[in-house]
Amino acid sequence: MSGQQILQSTFAEQCRISPAYLSDIERGRRNPPNDATILEWSRLLKRANAEEIGDELLAAAARDRGRA
């Protein structure tokens, strides 16, 4: 999948969550999940840079948690 985009609905399905919940996280309407969940989601992307994506997601979640 490297270089391709994944649909939000497809990604949400793979993560076993609703697309609405994923959208709420992205828009800051919901608290981000725990770090282990974020890393698992990044692995589902099956990209060569999944670790980098996971690190970016963790950093974003940490920033969001700091605002709460």
C-alpha positions in Angstrom: 0.0 0.0 0.0 3.0 2.3 0.2 2.2 5.5 -1.6 -1.5 4.9 -1.6 -4.2 6.5 0.5 -6.5 4.5 2.6 -10.1 5.4 3.0 -11.2 6.5 6.4 -14.0 4.0 6.4 -11.7 1.2 5.4 -9.2 2.1 8.1 -12.0 2.4 10.7 -13.3 -1.0 9.7 -9.8 -2.5 10.1 -9.5 -0.9 13.5 -13.0 -2.2 14.5 -14.3 1.3 15.2 -16.8 3.5 13.5 -15.7 6.1 10.9 -17.6 8.7 13.0 -15.4 7.9 16.0 -12.2 8.1 14.0 -13.4 11.4 12.5 -14.1 12.7 16.0 -10.6 11.8 17.1 -9.1 13.6 14.1 -11.2 16.7 14.8 -10.4 16.8 18.5 -13.9 16.0 19.6 -12.8 12.9 21.4 -9.8 12.1 23.5 -7.2 10.0 21.6 -6.9 6.4 22.5 -4.1 5.0 24.5 -0.6 4.7 23.0 -0.8 1.0 22.5 -4.0 1.4 20.4 -2.4 4.1 18.3 0.6 1.9 17.6 -1.7 -1.0 16.6 -3.6 1.2 14.3 -0.4 2.4 12.6 0.6 -1.2 12.0 -2.8 -1.8 10.3 -1.7 0.7 7.6 0.8 -2.0 6.4 3.1 0.7 5.1 6.9 0.7 5.2 6.8 3.9 7.3 4.2 2.6 9.9 6.6 3.2 12.8 7.1 6.8 11.7 3.3 7.2 11.4 2.9 5.7 14.8 5.4 8.1 16.3 3.6 11.1 14.7 0.2 9.8 16.0 1.7 9.4 19.5 3.1 12.9 19.4 -0.3 14.3 18.3 -2.1 12.4 21.0 0.4 13.7 23.7 -0.3 17.3 22.5 -4.1 16.7 22.6 -3.9 15.2 26.1 -1.9 18.2 27.3 -4.8 20.5 26.2 -7.4 18.5 28.1 
